[in-house]
Amino acid sequence: MTTRPWRIARAVSLSLLILLLAAFAALWWLLAGGRARLDGTRTVAALQAPVTISRDALGTVTIDGGNRADITWAMGYVHAQERFFQMDLMRRVSAGELAALVGPAALPVDLNHRRHRLRAVTDAAWAQMPPAQQEVLRRYAAGVNAGLADLRVRPWEYLLLGSQPQAWRPQDSALVIASMYLDLNSDGRNERELHIAQMRDALPASLVDFLLAPDPDWEAPLSGRLSRSPAIPGADVLDVRQLPASATTTGLVAALAPALDAPRPGSNNFAVAGSLTGNGAAMLANDMHLGLRVPNIWFRARLRYPDAGAPHGRRDVNGVSLPGAPAIIAGSNGQIAWGFTNSYGDWADWVRVQRDPADPKRYKVPDGWATLETHDEHIKVKGRHDTILKVDDTRWGPIMATDTDGTPLALAWIAQQPRAYNLDLLRMERVANVADALQLAPTLGMPPQNLLVADASGNIGWTIVGNSIPLRVGFDPQLPADWSAPGSGWQGWAAPAQYPRIENPADGRLWTANNRTVDGAALALLGNGGHDLGARARQIRDDLHARASFTPGDLLDIQLDNRAVFLTRWQQLLQRTLTDSRDPALQQLRQLTEHWRGHAAVDSVDYRLVRAFRTQVSEAVLAPFAARVKQRHADFSWPRENSAEAAVWMLLHDQPAWLLDPKYADWHALLVDAAKQVADELGRQPGGLAARTWGERNRSDIKHPLAAALPTWLARYIDMPDQPLPGDNNMPRVAAPGFGASERLDVSPGHEAQGILEMPGGQSDNPLSPFFGAGHEDWVEGRPTPLLPGKTEHTLVLTPAR
């Protein structure tokens, strides 16, 4: 009997369906096996007393224990269960070992980072730590490895990569700190000072001073005077009309745009005294601006354990932790609340290495000659043979670049010092007041940051944290320098008494936003590592002074302030430029920006167009100078942290003909041409100028690190929704694609029940976890998410073995 074709087709279809369902079930089983254990009871030999791990609907973890040692073990357990792949990436990135996991695509990152030999540095840091801190890291690592082993299936990322996770070592937590040094200190490259050296090699000194000058119009220091307005160099210094024709200004966008538009790690924090709150306690706000990914860098946590120095004899710490480390990074302990912003002090210097002509392995040092140490760094690359990187090391640091005259340069960077790593941040959990927190700050082994503290008695204070502020002698820290003369270079480290601090200012308000905070001797000590322009800090300062009393919601409002105060004068300039234009495209540009809403809102067309105008104008103004430098140094780009706003605005105001690009008849022609470029480039896109909203360009773009390895249709299941976001660089609400506020914290110590903690990306990286993306939509919309955990949804009890 012959089988009918349709019966065969149905059988084949059914078989394929069964195979697809089986494959889906297998995939689901594997993903589900990597989820954290949320409920039940586990027996743990390492514990001294029972520990309860509870979670609310957001996945906020509350760890209740009988002592901090058990809490530490449980933190490691939870971090590994929810975030082990993130922890692994952080240690591998800083150690230069990423290519061994993900393959050749990561080799350039490894080659750059391995030159610092941070694994050797952090191993040395571990060896120098007090025994008590070593024990903390041992217990944390034991918890991490237990948490990893307790997953039914290894985290899904390792399944995708075909790899096995490696055990966590106690020393690896120091590598996580090292990854933050890289993130906050320009990836350990210090390119800004190399580019400044190139500028000084190619341009007159007074012109470079002018181009790099800070802008007093936007400064908002905590103490000290504003900078002086820069002076425009005369035609006797440089007349760009006399430049050779080869010094072309075309094709310079790549050299200029990064300084004008690129986001960089930053943050806002501000505090108000108890006299300005309704409860007598001071209040703190903190939002740390970093690259955003899935999951978020931070992990929401509450730690509770007995402590005789705490209110009611029990310590209750709420805030964000960093998976890979056993501490609360920013938060409140019931007595103080604390938070950080990147200080942008100068934490690295280039040293000119004078080689011995008779023996290139020797170099000049203050006491004669020293021999280079050469290390062969074997970088494992998945699917390939090892890559061997030769690192020539000096007593100051590894040779990583050359000066403008070809002299080798070694990088002296505080992150290469074992002293720069410790666990003293753990002590912040038990600090009772602002004065004690400021006293603790100079001991912390972490990247130097602005610390703001608010306490339950109403006090507020600011200082710099970090135990490795170098004392510089005998050289200009903004340029490569020869340290071979006796008494030059870094001569020890600042003592705690030398650290600048401010406590209880008369107006009851403090703020930092990566701007210059001090002047004079304090500024000379901290240095300038590329301070923010200051527009964001000034807007926060003014927002704080616009109110006489504050709630946590008021502080959140300031964090969400997307008013375009900084661009207002540029909108006015654009309107003046186009007043008499008869060009239809320019008339439309003028009409679309005439009614200035003054917000970086997602539906704002006027903001996007004015912002684009500023970028085009700035590039055109700076192009002749960048061209002259690039003619001599092909790898030049504008120093990333210098927007040159002061110079650009002053040139537009005074209009000196000798500093105008000869391609323009006058300064008005430059402005009109910039406006035309905006109209042409944005106008030719679908819908024309009127459709160019800010939200079209400024989207969230928060992705998992492995999303690029997956088909687009699949990657969307591990990424956050790509949504338009309000905000921009020079305003409190900082937002850019894949960049922005990694958390928003607003809290008054002792009144945590009214506190706010928003966070993008969710608690877990497992797409099947109930906490994947939890709370993310609140962050997007700026809705206040409570700091304290909500109703308990899951409870896991860890009991000691008897």
N, C-alpha and C positions, 0 to 999 in steps of 0.2 A: 504493500500500500504506500503510495507516494505522499510525503509530507508537503502540505501546501506552503508556498513561500511566506504567506503572512504569518503562519505559525512559527516559522524559523525566525522571522524578523522580530516577532513578539518575544520569543525566547531570548534572542540576543539582547534586545532592549532591556528585558527584565534582568538578565545577567549583568549588564552594564550598570543598571540602577543599583543592584545589590552590591556591586564592586564599589560604586561611588559612595553609597551609604556606609559600607564597611570602612572605606578610606576616611570618610568624614568622622565616623565613630572613633577610629583609631587616632585621628588628629585631635579630636575632642578629648579622648582619654589621656593622650600625652600632655596636652595643654592643662587639663584639669589636674594632672598629677604634679604639676609644678606650682600649684597654688599653696599659699600658706595654710598651715594648720590653725584653725580658728577656735575650735571647741574641744572639750574633753579634758583629760587629765594625763600628764606625762610624769614619769619618775626620772629625776635627774640627780645623779650621784654628786655633781659638783656643787649643788646648792646647800646652804646652811639652814634655810627656812623656806616655807612655801612662798611661791611667787604667783600672782594672778595677772594674767595678760588679758585685758578686755578691750573691745573695739566697739565704736559707735557706727552709725550709718556711713560716715565719711571714711571710716577706717582709722580714725585717730586712735592711737594705741595708748592705753593707760597701763603702766606697769607698777603694781603694788608689791613691795617686798619688805622683808624684815631688816635689810641693810643695803648699803650702796653696792657692795660687792656682788650680791645676788642680782641687783638691778642691772649691773654692768653685764653679767652673763646673759641675762634675759634680753637686753638691748641687742647684743650680738646675735642672739637666736632670731629675734624678730627681723632685724635688718637683713640677715641672710635669707630668711624665708620670703621676704617681700622684694629685696633689692640686690641680690648677690651679683647679678650681671653688672649693674651700675657700679658697685664697689670694685669689681674686677677691672672694669674699664678704667676707673680712676687710678688704681695702683699701676696698671699697665701703661697708661698714658704718661705718667710721671717717670716711670722707670725706663721708658723707651722700649716696651715689650709688647706693643699692640699688634704688630705684624705677625707675631707667632700665633695669634688667635684669629685674626681676620684676613691675613694675607698681604700681598705686595702693595695694595692700595694704601696701607698705613705706614709703609716704609719711610716716606718723607718725614712724617711726624716723629717716628722713632729715631731717625738720624739726627733730627734737631734736638730732641730731648735727651738722647743718650749722651750727648756731649757733656751734659752737666753731671752725669754719673750719680743721679739722685738716689738710686738704690744703695750705692756705697755710702752716700752721705747719710741717709736715714738709718742704715745699719749702725753707723758710727753714733748717730744721735741716740738710738736705742741703747747702745752700750754705755752712754753717759747718763742716761736717765736714772733718777733715784730708784732704788729697789721697789718702793711703793708704787711708782708709776709703771714700772715694768710688770708688776703683778696685775695692775689694772688691765694692761693690754693683753696679758696672758689670759685673763678671765674673759675678756671681750672676745678674743680670738677663739677660745674654747666654745663660747656660745655661738659664734658665727659658724664654726665647723659642725657643731651639733645641729644647728638650724638647717644648714645645707643638707646634712645627712638625713634629716627627718622629712625631706621632701620625697614623695613617692617617685617622682621623675625629676631629673635635673631641670633647671630653668630652661624654658623653651628656646632661648637664644642659642644655647649650646647644642640643642637638637638641630637647629637650622645651620649652625656652623660645623656640625659634625665633630664637636670637641667635648672634652670633659673639663668641668671646673676644677681648678687647683685649690688646695687647702689654703686657708687664711693664716698668715704668720702674724705674730704680735707686731713685728716691725712694719707690716703693711699699712697699719693705721697712720704711721708717719709718712708713708708714700701718699696717702690720701691728703694729708696736710700739704705735701709737696705739690700735689695737683692744684691746690688752691693758690699756691705761690705762682704757678704757671699761669693760671687763669687771671689772676689779679695783677701780675707783673709782666704784662706784654709777652706772654708765652716764653719768657726767659731769653728774648732776643735783643731787647734794648735798642731797637732799630731807630727810635726817635733820636737818640743822641748821635747815631751814625749819620742820619740825614741832616741834623743840625751841623755836624762837622763838614759835610759836603757843601752846605750853604755857605759856611764861613770860608771855605776854600775857594768858592767861585764868586762870591759877592762881597762888596765892601762891608766892613764890620757894622757901621752905623745903619746900613740898610737892613742887615739881618736883625739887628736889635729892634728896628722899627717893625719889621714883618712879624716878629715873634712876640711882640710886646703884649702884655695882658690888657684887657679893655676895662678901664675904671667905670665905664657906664654900666657894667653888668656885675661888678664884683660885690660880694656880700660876706666879707670875712667876719669871724666871730670877734676878733680883736685886731687892733692896728688900723692903719690908714689905708685908703685906696691907693692904687698905683697911680703914678703920674701919666698923663696923656703922652703918647709917644710923639716924637718930633719927626716930621717928614724930611728926609735927606734932600739936600739941594742938588741942582743939576751938576755941580762940581763933583759930587759923589758918584752919581751914575745918571747918564742920560740914555734911556732905552732907544731913543731915536738914532743913536750912533752905534747901536749893536750891529755886528755883521749879519748879513742876510741869512747865514747858516743857522743862526739862533732862532729857529722858527718856533712859533707858538702853536702850531697845529699838532693834533694828536696827543694833547697833554691831559685829557680827562682822567686817564688812569693814574697820572702822577698827582692829581689835585683832589679828585673826588673823595678819596678815603678820609682826608682830614675834615671835610666839610659835612659828610653825611653818615659815615660809618658809626654804628653804636659801639660802645666799649664798656667793659665791666665797670659798674658804678654803684650807685645807691643813694637813697635819701634816708636821713633820720632826723628827727626833731623831737624836742621835749618841752613841756611847759611845767612850771612850778605848781606846787599844791595851792598856792594863792589864787590860781586861775582855774581851778577845778572845783566841782561841787562837793568833793569829799575830803579835801585837805591833802590827799596823796598827789604826788606828781604823776605825770602821764607821758608815755613814750610812744612814738610812731617810728616804724622802720620798714622800708621796702628795699630789698637788695636786688639790684639790676644785674642780671647775668644772662648768658645764653640759656634758652629754654628748650627742654626736651621732654620726652616721655620715657620713664616717669620724671617728675620734677626732681631737682637736685636735693631738696629738703624732704624730711619725713616728720609729719606731725606726731608729737609725743607728749605724754604726761608721765612724770616720774614721782612716785610717793613712797617715802620711807622714813623711819624714825630719825629725828635729829633734834637734840636738846636745844640747839640755837634757833630753831624755827618756831613760828607762831604755833601754839598749841602742841609743841613737841613733835610735830610731824612735818617733814619737808614736802612741799607740793610744788613741783616745777613744771611749767607749761611753756611750750614753744616748739621750735623746729630743731631736729637733730640732723646730722650728716651721716648717712650710712657709710660705714667704714671707720667711724670714730665713736667713742662712748660718751660724748658730751652733748648737752643742749647748746646749740650755737647762739641762738638769740631767743629771748623769752622773758619770763617773769618767775621769780621764786617766792612770791608773796611779800617780800621785803624790798626787793629791787627789781626793776625791769631794765634790760640792756639790749642794745642793738648796734650794728656796725655799718659803716660805709667805707669804700676804698679811699685811702688817704691821698693817693697819687703823690706821695713823697718820692724822693729819689733813692731807690734801694739797689741800684746797680751802677757801676762805672766801668768804662773801657780803659785798660792800661796798655800803654805802648811797650812792647817787648823788644828790648835792644839786644839782638843776638850778637854773640862773639864772632867776629869775622873769621877767626881761626878755627872755630868749632861751633857750628850752628845748633848743637844740642845744648850749648850754654847760653845763658842770658844774664844781663846785668841786674844786680840787686843792691840794696844799700850797703851790704857788707862784702861786696865783691861780685862773684859769679856764682850762679846756681845752675843745676842741670835739669833740663826738662824731664818730666816724667811722662813716658809714653804708655798709653793703655790701648790694647787691642780689644775693642768691644765687639763681641760676637752677637749680632742681632739675628735671632731666629725669624724666619719668614715662612709662613705656612705654604707648603707646596713648592718651596725652592730651597736651594742651599743657603746657609747662613751668609749674611752680609757682614763684613768685618770693617768696622769704623776705627780709624786710628785717632786717638785723642791725645794731643800734646797739652800737658797740664803744667801750669806755673804755680808758684806759691799764692798767686792772686786769684787764679781760676783758669779755665781752659781757654786756649787760643781758638777764637771763633770768627774772627773777621780781620780786615786790614784797614788801616787808616788811609786817608786821602793820598798820602805819599807812598803807600805800599807797606808801611811798617805793620808787622803782625800785632793784633790786639787780643788781649786776654780779658775775659769778662769777670769782674769781681761782683758777685751777686750774693745777697744775704742768704738766699735759699740754699746756697752751696755750703753753708756753715752748719755743722751739727747742732750748735747751740740754738739754732732757730726753730727747733722742734721740741715741744714738751706737752704735757697734759695739764698745765696750770689752769686752762680754761675751765676744767672741772670744778675748780674752787669757786667759780662765780656762782654756782648753785647755792652756796652757803653764805654768801656775802650779805650783810645786814643793812648796809647804807651806802650812799654815794661816795663818801670819803674813803671807805675801805675798798670800794670797787676801783676808784682812781689810783689807789695805792697798789692794788694788785696788777693793774694794766701793764706796767713795764716789765713784768716777769713772764708774760704769756709767750709761748713759743708758737707763733702764728704770723701770717703776713701782717705788717703794720697797717692798722685800720683806725679810722675815727671811731671812738667809743663814746656813745651817749648813754647815760644812766639816769634813771628816775627812781626815787625811793618812796616808801609809804609815808614818810614824815614830810614829804613835800619838796625835798631837795632835788636838784638836777645838776649834772656835771658832764664835762667833756675832757677827753685827753686822747693820746695816741696809745694803742696797745702794740705789743711786740717788743721782744727783748733784744733786738738786733738793729739798733739805729747806729750807723757808723759815725765815728768822729773823723772828719776829713781835715787834712792839713796840707797846705802847699800846692793846691791845684784847683783848676776850674772844673767842678763836677759835671758841667754840661758838655764837656769836650774830652776826647781821649787825652790822657796825660801820662807822663813818664814818672813812675814811682821809684825809680832806681836811686834817687837822691835821698840821703839819710833824713829821716823825719818827715817824709812825704807819704801821701796815700792815706789809707785808713789806719788811724792810730788808736785802736781800742773802740769801745762801745759806750754810748751815752749812759750815764748813771740815772736811776729813777728820778733824782732831784732835778735833772736837766730837762725832763719831759714837760712840755707846756701843758697846762691844765686850766680849766675855767670851772668854777663852782659857784652856783647860785648867782647868776648875773642879775643886775638890778631890775631888768624888765621881765625876768622870769621866763625867758625863752632862749632856746639853743637850737641850732640847725646846722647840718652839713649836707653837702650834695656833691662831693668830689671836687669842691672848689678850694681855693686858697683860704685857709682858716686863720692864719696868723701872719705877722710880718717880723721884720728885724731879726734878732738873734734866734728866735724860735723858728722862723722860716729858714734861716741859714742852716740850722741843725737838721730840719726835716728834708730840706731840698725841694726842688721842683721836678717831679716826674711826669709833668704834663697835666697840670690842673685843669679842671673843667672851666669853660668860659665864665660861668657864674650865674647865667640867666636863670637856671633852675633854682639855685640857692636863693637868689634875690626874690624870686616869685614866692618861694616857701616862706622866707622871712617876712615878706609883705602880707602874705596870707595869715601868718601868725599874729601880726600886729593889727590885722583887721578885726580881730575878735578879742573880747575881754574875758571870755570864759570858754571852757572846752569840755566836750565829752569825747569818748572814743570815736563816735560817728563824725564829729567835727574834724578830727585828725584824718579820718578816712577821706573826707571831702577834699582835704588838701592834697592827699596822695593821688586823688582822682582828678585834680585840677588840670584840665587840658586847654586852658586859655592861652592864646598865642601872643602873649605880651611881647616876647622877643621879636616877633615878625611884624609887629604893628608899624614900625618905622619903615620897614621894607614895603609894606602895602602902600604907605603914603608916597614912597619914592616911585613905585610903579605907576601910581595914579598921576603924579606930576610928569613922569616921563612920557606918558601916552596922551596927555591932555590935548595936544594939537595934531595927533596922528590921524591920517585919512585912510590908512590901510585897514580894510575890512576885518582882517584877522586880528589886528591889534585893537581895533575898536571893540571887538567881541571880548578880547582879553580884558580890556579896561572895564567893560560893563560887568563881566563876571566877577571882578574883584573890587568893584566900586563900593558895594554894600558889605562892609567888612564885619562878618560875624565874629571873627577873632577866636575861633576854637579849632583845634585839630580833631574835629568830629568826623565820624565815618562818612557822613553825607556831605561834607564840606568840599565844595569845588574851589571856593576862593582861597582856602588855606593851601590846598595843593598847588595851585597856580602861583601864589606869592612865594611859597617855599621853593618851587622850581626856578623862579626868577632870581631869588637870592643865590641859589647854587650857580646858575649860569653867570651872573654878574661876578661873583667871587672868583670863579675859574678864569674869567676873562681878565680881571684885574691882576690876578697873580701869575697869569701865564708867562709874561715876559721874564719874570724872575725865575720861575721854575724852568723855563727853557734854557736860560743861561747856565743854571746848575746842571741840568740834564745833558747839556752839550759836553760838559766835562766828566760827569758821572752818570753813565747810562742807566744805572739801577736806582737813581734818585726818585723818591716820591715825597710829597709834602709831609713833614713830621705829623704823624697821625693825631697827636693830641693838641695840635695848634691850628685853630680855625682861622687865624689872622683877621678876626672880625674887626679889631681896633684899626689895623692898618687899612683894610678894605674900606671901612666906613669913612675914615679920615681922607683917603684919597678921593673918594666920591664927593666928599664935601669941599675939599680945597682944590681939587682938579688940577694938579701940577702937570703940565704938558710933558715934562721930561720923564715922567714915570708912566705915561700912557703907551700902550702897545701901538706902534706906528700903523697898524692895519686900520685904526680908527681915526677919523678926522678930528674928533674931539670926544670928551667924556660922555656927552649926550648920545653920540653915535654908538658908543659901547653899550649904553643902557638900552637903546632901541634895538640893537642887534641881539642882545640877550633876551629881550622880550619877544623878538621874532623867533628865536630858537625855541622858546617855550611854546609859542603859538603853533609853530610848524610841527615840532616833535609830538606834542600832545594832541594837537588838532587833527593830525592825520589818523589817529586811532579811532576805532569804531565809536560813532556817536559824537565825535568832535570834542572840542574843549568843554562844552557844557556837561559832558558825561564823565569827566575826569574827577571823580570823587577821591577824597583822601583814603577812604576805606578800600578802594580798588587797589591801591598801592600798598597800604599799611595793613597787612593781614597777619594772623597769628603764626601760621607756619610752624607749629610745634610738633616735632616728629620724633619717632623712636630712632636711635642711632643705626639700627639695621633696616630701616624702611627702604633705603635706596637699593637694598639687595633683593627686594620683593617686587612682584608686579604691582602696578598702581592700584588695581582693584583689591589686592590683598593688603597692601600697605595701609590702606585707610582704616583697617581694623585695629592697627596698633598705633596709629597717630591720633592726635586730637583733631576735631573738626577745624578746617581752615576757615577762620572767620575774620571779618574786618574788625580792626581795633582802633579806638580813639587814642590820641596821645602821640608824642614825638620826643626828640632828644632834649630840646631846650625848654622844658616845662616839667612840673612835678610828675605828671603821668607819663612816664617814659615807656614807649612801645615801638617796636620795629619787628619785622618778620623774624621769628625765632629768637626774640630778645625782649626783655622787659622785667617787670617786677616778679621775682621768683617767689615772693611772699609779700603780704601786706599785714603787718602786725600793729595793733593799737591797743595799749593796755596801761592800766593804772595798777601798780603793785598793791596787793591786798584786796583788789576789786576785780579779779580776773573774770568773774561771772559776767561783767559788762564788756569784756575784751573782745577783740576781733582778730581773726587770723584767716586770711584768704590765701589760697595756694593753687597754682595751675597744675594740670597734668595728673592729679590724683596720687594716691598712696602706693599703688601697686603697679608693676609693669606687666602683669599677666592679664591679657584681654578677657579672661573668664572670671577674674576676681570681681567681687561686688564693689571693690574700691578702685577699680581702674577708671580713671577720670573723675572720681568722686570729688565734688566741690569745684570742678573746673569751670562750670558755667557761672557760678557765683563770681569767680575771679574775672571772667570775661565781662560780665555785666556790672561789676563793682558792687555787688550785693554783699552786705556784711555777714560773714560766716562767723559763728561764735568761736572764741578761742577755746573755751572749755568743751570737752567732749559732751555729746548728747546722750540719749538713752543707750544703755548697753545692749548691743545686738549679739555679741559673741563673747564667750569667756573660755580661756584656756588656763588651766591650773597646772603649775609645775611643782611637784612635791619632791623633797629630798629623799634619797634612799636611806632606809633605816638599817 
